[in-house]
Amino acid sequence: MFGWVCLAQSGPSRWPLVSLALGLVGVGTLISERKRAGVLVLLVMTVPFALNLLMGLAGPSRVYAFATPFLVLSVARGVTAVPQLVRRIKPG
């Protein structure tokens, strides 16, 4: 078999966990560097989901689709922040 077939059958995808970790790092760095922007992104991403969980109702798909740009923004910030954090911890 081809290598990618074995990789595809090796188990569940780990991209959601990686993107969640990078998103949290991104929001954390946004909050530490630019408090207003980080808090705004955090609130925009969490308030609708928290309200849906509290009410026990799932909203229409557009409720979740609006958060996509903010999620991509936070993941991209996390991707650029990780090398900076590593260089800060271990210079050279």
Protein Blocks (a to p, Z undefined) as FASTA:
>chain_A
ZZklmmmmnoccfklmmmmmmmmmmmmmmmmmmmmlmmmmmmmmmmmmmmmmmnopacdf
klmmmmmmmmmmmmmmmmmmmmmmmmmmmgZZ
